[in-house]
């Protein structure tokens, strides 16, 4: 009975620490981004992105879609796309969807990465640069063979996301924060159970070849899996918690966060982008292969660079 009581006391403490860390990051940025949107900041950014859209074979109007996703989230980006009413081919929807999957919610998710010890510029360069690179590669492939040039079929329209009233927006944000706390609670409970049953070690063994290539240590394996499947806020929040305790070296946290930057929320976000008519193979398998290859190259390069240089420009320890 005493062991069970200790188990839940420790669990409650970890839930409080992880959610408090995330909320300290997310709440101020959520309000700042809403204010930025209200004063027309997203429109300004979208105009700056117009020329870039032609490089990846997209209509210039898609600049505002990507700008919205970059600064807010993919749901808002999809809502803007549907309100524009600009028809896309499957190839174009796949390019746009892939770019949104790789680069979205930069202020919030970049702040989570920063809290884990990864520099802002590393996150922005990887996500925005990686997004453009992957979109350009897909565009060249589709253009070369005239692949998937049929009209994209939109399967779902999320009406509730476009509600302009502050009260409804605020209620939606509160609900999202409570949902995050609930998910974090379940994840931390599941992690403790996995550790007790020894399943955590089994998962680490099975995935160790892939993560060894990427330079991610066994200690960070399960947390990376959580981030990949559910989202960087969840996986990143748990990584922050472990990094602060000194359980995971700063270099391993950096590599894990780099992977999560490109490859997270693999289930929810993929389903959302499928709804705008994108090709599953491009947005799921293409994204997976691209992320693993790019992060493998980054991990290899970082291992060759002096630790002090890395700590100055790429990452820092958050232990203690």
N, C-alpha and C positions, 0 to 999 in steps of 0.2 A: 504493500500500500504506500509506503514511504517513497519507494522508487517511482511509482506511478505519479505521486504528487510532485516529486522533483522533476519528472519528465514534462509535466504540463506547466510547471513554474518556469522552467527554462524555455519551453515553447512560447509561452506568453511574453516573456522578456524579448525573445528574438523577433516575434511578430511586431511588437511595439517599436523596436529599434529599426527594423527594415522599413516599416510603413512610415515612421517619422522621418527617416532619411529621404525617402521618396517624396513625401508630401512637402518637405522643406524645399526640394528642388522644383517640383511640379507646380505647386499652387501659385507662386509669384510669376512664373513664366506663362502659365495659362492666362492670367489677367493681362500681362504685358502683350501677349500675342492677340488677345481680343481687342485691346486698345489700338494696337498696330493695324489691325484689320479695319477698325472703325474709322481711323484717320486716312485710310486709303493706301496704306503701305504695301499691301499685297498687289494692288493695281499697278503701282510704280514698279515693283519687282517684275511683274508679269510683262510689262512693256520692254524691260531690259532683256528678258528671256526670248522675246519674239525671234530675233535673228538665229538663236541657237536651235530653235525648233526645226528650221529648214535643214540643218545638218543631219538631223535624225529622221527626216522625211515626214514631219508632222505639220499640220496647218498652224499658222502663227497664233491662232486663238488658243492653242494648247499651252501657251506660255502661262496664262493665268491659272490653268488647271494644275500645272506642275508647281507654280509658285504657291498656290493654296496648300497643296500637299506638303511642300517643303516646310512651310511655316506653321501649319496646323496638323492635319492628319489626312490619311487616305480617304476616309469617309467624306470629309469636306471637299477634297479634290474630286471625288466621284460626283458629289452633288453639283459642283460647279460645271463639270463636264456635261451632265445631263441637262442642266439649265441652259447651256449654250446651244444645244441641239445641233451641233456640227457633226455630220456623219463621218464615220471612220471605217476603214477596212479592218479586217481581222489583224493584218500585219501592223497597221498603225496603232490599233488598240493594244496589241502585244508590246510594241515599243514603248508607248506611253505608260502602260501598266507596269512594265518592268522598271522603268525609270522611277515611277512612284514607289514601287516596292523597295528599291534600293535607297532612295533619298526622300524621306518624309519626316515630319515632326522633329526637325533638326534642333530647334531650341530646347525642347524637353529632353529628347534622347541624347543630345550632345551634352546636356548638363548632367545626366545620369553617368555618361561615360567620363566626364570631367571629375565627378565625385569619386569614380573608381580609380582615378589617377591618370587617365588618358587625356592628352592635350586637346583643346578645342580645334586647333588647326588640323590635327591628325584626323579627327572625326569628319570635319567639313570637307577636307580634301579627298578623303577616301570615299565618302558617300556621294558627294556631288560629282566628283571626277569619275568615280566608278559607275555611277548612274549614266552619265553622258557616254562613257566608253562602251558600256553594255548596250545602250540604246543605239549607238552608232553601228556596232557590230551586227546587231539584229537587223537594222535597216539595210546594211550592205548585203546580208544574206537574203533577205526578202526581195530586195531590188534585183539581185543577180538572177534569181530564178523566177521572178514574178510570183512568188509564193504568197498564199493567203491574201489575195487581192479582192476576195469577196467581201461584201458589206458585213460589218460586225453587228451581231444581234445583242442588244441590251436586254438582260433578263430581269433586272430589278431596279426600282427607283426608291431610294431611301428618303421619303418626303420629310420626315421629322428633322433631318439634319439642317435643313435650310430655314428653320424657324428663326426670324430675326430678333425676337423679343429677348431682352436681357434676362428676364425672370425665368423663361424657359431654358435659356442657355445655361444660367447659373444652376438650375435644378439638374440639368443634364450632367454638368461637371461634378456636382456633389454625388450624384448616383454613380458616376464613373470612379470617383475616389473611393466610395464604399465598396464598389466591385473590386477595385485593386486590392484593398485591404483584405477582402474575403479570399481572393485568389492567392495572395501572399500567405495567408494563414493556412490554406489547404496545402500549398506547396511546401512550406516549412514543416508541416506535420508529415507530409509524404516523405520528405527527405529524411526526417528522423526515423521513420518506420523503415525506409530502405536501408539506412545504416544499420539498424538493429537486426534486420533480416539478412544482411550481407549482400543484398541485391545491388547496392551501389557499387560494390567492388566488382561484381560480375559485369555490370554495364560498362564500367571503366575498362575492364579487360577486353571486352568485345570491340569497343570503340578506340582502344589505345593506338592501333596502327594509323588510323586517320588523324587522330589528335597529335600523335607523335610527329607526323609530317608537318602539321601546323604549328608545332611547338607549344601545345597546350598540355599542361601537366595533368596527372590523374586527379588531383584535388579539385581542379576546375571543370572536370568533365561533365558531371551531372548538372552543374549550374549553367554550363554552356548549352546543354541539351534543352533545359527549361527555357532559356532565352530563344533558342532557335525555334522551338515549337510554339511558345506562348507570347514572346515579346521581350524586347530589350529592357523595358522597365522592370519586368519581373526577374529575368536572368541577371540584369545589371544590378538591381537592388540586392540580390543575394550575393553577387560577386563583391559588391562594396562591403557587405557585412563580413564576408570571409577574409577579404583583403585587410580590413581594419584589424582583424584578429591576428594577422600575420600568417594565416594558413596557406595563402597563395602568393608566390613571388610577384613583384610588380611586372616583370617581363611576361609572365604567363597571363596575368590579368590583361595586359595590353593586347596580346595575341587573341585571347578569348573575346575581348570587346571588339576588336577589329572584325572578327568573324560575325559577331552579333550585329555589328553595324550594317553588314550587307545581308545577313541571313537570319532574320528573326520573324516571329509570328507567322511561321511557315503555313499554318493551317488557316487561321482567320483571314489574314491579308490575301492569301492566294484565292480563297473562295470569293472575297470581295471583288478582286480584279477580274476574276472569271465572269462576274456579272456584267461587265462592260463589253464582253465579247472577245476577250483576249484568248490566245492559244495557251492551253495548259502546259504543253511541253516547253514553251519559251519561258513562261513566268515561274514554273516550278523547277523543272530539271535544268533549264538554261541558267536560271539564277543560282541554283545549287552548285553547278559545275563552275560557273564564273566566280562565285564567292570563294570556293575552296581553292581554286587555282590562284586567284589574286592574293588571298591571305597566305597561301603557301609561299609565294614569292616574297611577300612582305616579311614573313617570319624568317625566311632564309637570309634576307638582307639585314634584318635587325640583329640576328645572331652574329653577323660578321662585324657589326659596329660596336665601338667601345661603349661599355655600360654607362660611363659618365656622360657621354654625348647623348645617349638615348634618354637618360634621366633628365637632361636639360631641355630636350626638344620634343620628345615623344611621350614619355610617361614619367610618373613619380610614384613612390611608395606612399600609401595612405595608412600604413600600419601605425597603430597607436592613436 
